[in-house]
Amino acid sequence: ETPSPAVDAALRERMGRCAVDLARAAGYVGAGTVEFLVEGGDFFLMEMNTRLQVEHPVTEMVTGLDLVEWQIRVARGEHLPLARDDVHFQGHAIEVRLCAEDENFTPHAGRVLHFRPPESSAGLRFDHALEAGLVVSPHYDSMLGKLIVHAATRQEAIDALAGALDRTEVLGLPTNRAFLAACLRHASFREGSALIPF
């Protein structure tokens, strides 16, 4: 989700500067994602991925920018149309990965017998290739799609995403749909305290 309830504006700025410095020091040009672990006001480098992450739609939703388009433009040698200081966040976005998994998080393969996405609504994005008859292979990741919601506030985004999950129908193999909705509705997540210490 973004913005993270664990990261304030000052920490985000420090992390952003560090990410840019790292990319410059490595001579890296292109789309990339620098990941940090956060503990209190400190952060620690975890890794850099030289690509967009699966979670990039949350950034697109709060900034209104098409990061895939920017990635292609930079690869073609074009300069970015905006400077970092020109990018502004609006509202809150949360993404979940709908996976073909059972209650023990074991991936499943099989055929989708029925699929109905939630009805389209403002702020809802569902990136998927699901349809009735689709065969989910055991040879790839179990992710079926990504549901992303953008709203004015974190609580509105949580409610909208949980509701969209409730209205998503996939039959023929187990999914983590109900688990994701339950997590979103859990008091610890809603209050922003579901942080993992390390």
C-alpha positions as CSV (number, residue, x, y, z in Angstrom):
1,E,0.0,0.0,0.0
2,T,1.0,3.6,-0.4
3,P,1.6,5.7,1.5
4,S,2.8,3.3,4.1
5,P,1.4,3.8,7.6
6,A,5.0,3.0,8.8
7,V,6.8,5.7,6.8
8,D,6.3,9.4,7.4
9,A,7.2,12.1,4.8
10,A,10.7,12.7,6.3
11,L,11.6,9.0,6.2
12,R,10.2,8.6,2.7
13,E,12.4,11.5,1.6
14,R,15.5,10.0,3.1
15,M,14.8,6.6,1.6
16,G,14.1,8.2,-1.8
17,R,17.4,10.1,-1.7
18,C,19.2,6.8,-0.8
19,A,17.6,4.9,-3.7
20,V,18.6,7.6,-6.2
21,D,22.1,7.7,-4.8
22,L,22.4,3.9,-5.1
23,A,21.2,3.9,-8.7
24,R,23.6,6.7,-9.7
25,A,26.5,5.1,-7.9
26,A,25.8,1.9,-9.9
27,G,25.4,3.8,-13.2
28,Y,21.9,2.4,-13.5
29,V,19.5,3.8,-16.1
30,G,16.0,2.4,-16.4
31,A,13.1,1.4,-14.2
32,G,14.1,-0.1,-10.9
33,T,12.8,-0.7,-7.4
34,V,15.0,-0.3,-4.3
35,E,13.6,-2.2,-1.3
36,F,14.3,-1.3,2.3
37,L,13.5,-2.8,5.7
38,V,12.2,-0.2,8.2
39,E,12.7,-0.3,11.9
40,G,11.5,2.8,13.7
41,G,13.2,5.7,12.1
42,D,15.9,3.6,10.6
43,F,16.0,1.8,7.3
44,F,18.2,-0.8,5.8
45,L,18.8,-1.8,2.2
46,M,17.3,-5.1,1.3
47,E,17.8,-5.2,-2.5
48,M,17.4,-3.5,-5.8
49,N,15.4,-5.0,-8.6
50,T,16.1,-3.7,-12.1
51,R,12.5,-3.7,-13.1
52,L,9.1,-2.6,-12.0
53,Q,7.6,-4.6,-9.1
54,V,4.3,-6.4,-9.1
55,E,3.1,-3.7,-6.8
56,H,3.8,-0.8,-9.1
57,P,0.1,0.0,-9.7
58,V,-0.2,1.5,-6.2
59,T,2.3,4.1,-7.2
60,E,0.5,4.7,-10.5
61,M,-2.8,5.1,-8.7
62,V,-1.6,7.8,-6.3
63,T,0.6,9.7,-8.8
64,G,-1.5,9.3,-11.9
65,L,1.6,8.3,-13.8
66,D,2.0,5.3,-16.2
67,L,5.3,3.8,-15.0
68,V,5.3,1.1,-17.8
69,E,5.2,3.9,-20.3
70,W,8.0,5.7,-18.5
71,Q,10.0,2.5,-18.5
72,I,9.7,2.2,-22.2
73,R,10.5,5.8,-22.9
74,V,13.7,5.6,-20.8
75,A,14.7,2.4,-22.6
76,R,14.3,4.3,-25.9
77,G,16.7,7.0,-24.6
78,E,14.1,9.6,-23.8
79,H,14.3,11.8,-20.7
80,L,11.7,11.6,-17.9
81,P,9.1,14.3,-18.4
82,L,9.0,15.1,-14.7
83,A,11.5,15.6,-12.0
84,R,11.2,13.8,-8.7
85,D,10.0,16.9,-6.9
86,D,7.2,17.3,-9.5
87,V,5.6,13.9,-8.5
88,H,2.9,14.3,-5.9
89,F,0.8,11.7,-4.1
90,Q,-3.0,12.0,-3.9
91,G,-5.1,9.7,-1.7
92,H,-4.3,6.1,-0.7
93,A,-3.8,2.9,-2.8
94,I,-3.8,-0.7,-1.7
95,E,-3.1,-3.8,-3.8
96,V,-3.6,-7.5,-3.2
97,R,-2.6,-10.5,-5.1
98,L,-5.4,-13.0,-5.8
99,C,-3.8,-16.4,-5.9
100,A,-4.8,-20.0,-6.6
101,E,-4.0,-21.1,-3.0
102,D,-5.8,-23.1,-0.3
103,E,-6.1,-22.1,3.3
104,N,-2.5,-23.4,4.0
105,F,-1.1,-21.2,1.2
106,T,-0.4,-24.2,-1.0
107,P,-0.6,-23.3,-4.7
108,H,-3.1,-25.1,-6.8
109,A,-3.4,-25.8,-10.5
110,G,-6.6,-26.6,-12.3
111,R,-9.3,-25.1,-14.5
112,V,-11.3,-22.0,-13.8
113,L,-15.0,-23.1,-14.1
114,H,-16.6,-19.7,-13.4
115,F,-15.2,-16.2,-13.2
116,R,-17.0,-12.9,-12.5
117,P,-15.0,-9.8,-11.6
118,P,-16.3,-7.1,-9.3
119,E,-18.3,-4.5,-11.2
120,S,-16.2,-1.6,-12.4
121,S,-16.1,1.4,-10.1
122,A,-14.1,4.6,-9.7
123,G,-10.7,3.9,-8.2
124,L,-10.8,0.1,-8.8
125,R,-8.3,-1.6,-11.1
126,F,-8.2,-5.4,-11.7
127,D,-5.1,-6.6,-13.6
128,H,-5.8,-10.2,-14.7
129,A,-6.3,-12.6,-17.6
130,L,-9.0,-14.7,-16.0
131,E,-11.9,-16.3,-17.8
132,A,-14.0,-19.4,-17.5
133,G,-12.0,-22.3,-19.0
134,L,-8.6,-20.9,-18.2
135,V,-6.2,-23.6,-17.2
136,V,-3.9,-22.5,-14.3
137,S,-0.6,-24.3,-14.8
138,P,1.5,-25.8,-12.0
139,H,4.6,-24.5,-13.8
140,Y,4.2,-20.8,-13.0
141,D,3.4,-18.5,-10.1
142,S,-0.1,-19.1,-8.5
143,M,-1.1,-15.4,-8.9
144,L,-4.3,-15.1,-10.8
145,G,-4.5,-11.3,-10.8
146,K,-4.1,-8.1,-8.8
147,L,-6.9,-6.0,-7.4
148,I,-5.9,-2.4,-6.7
149,V,-8.1,0.3,-5.1
150,H,-7.4,4.0,-4.9
151,A,-9.4,6.2,-2.6
152,A,-9.2,9.5,-0.7
153,T,-8.2,7.9,2.6
154,R,-6.7,4.7,3.8
155,Q,-9.9,3.5,5.5
156,E,-11.9,4.1,2.3
157,A,-9.4,2.2,0.3
158,I,-9.5,-0.7,2.8
159,D,-13.3,-0.8,2.7
160,A,-13.5,-0.6,-1.1
161,L,-10.9,-3.3,-1.7
162,A,-12.5,-5.7,0.8
163,G,-15.8,-5.1,-0.9
164,A,-14.3,-5.7,-4.3
165,L,-12.9,-9.0,-3.1
166,D,-16.3,-10.0,-1.7
167,R,-17.8,-9.5,-5.2
168,T,-15.1,-11.4,-7.0
169,E,-16.2,-14.9,-8.0
170,V,-13.7,-17.7,-9.0
171,L,-14.8,-21.3,-9.0
172,G,-12.9,-24.5,-9.9
173,L,-9.9,-24.1,-7.7
174,P,-9.3,-22.5,-4.3
175,T,-8.2,-18.9,-3.9
176,N,-7.0,-16.7,-1.1
177,R,-9.9,-14.2,-1.8
178,A,-11.6,-14.6,1.6
179,F,-8.3,-14.6,3.4
180,L,-7.3,-11.3,1.8
181,A,-10.7,-9.7,2.7
182,A,-10.3,-10.9,6.3
183,C,-6.8,-9.4,6.5
184,L,-8.1,-6.1,5.3
185,R,-10.9,-6.1,7.8
186,H,-8.7,-7.1,10.8
187,A,-8.4,-4.4,13.4
188,S,-4.6,-4.5,13.5
189,F,-4.4,-3.9,9.7
190,R,-7.1,-1.2,9.8
191,E,-5.3,0.8,12.5
192,G,-1.9,0.4,10.7
193,S,-0.2,-1.6,13.4
194,A,0.2,-4.9,11.5
195,L,3.9,-4.3,11.0
196,I,6.4,-7.2,11.1
197,P,9.4,-6.6,13.4
198,F,12.7,-8.1,12.3
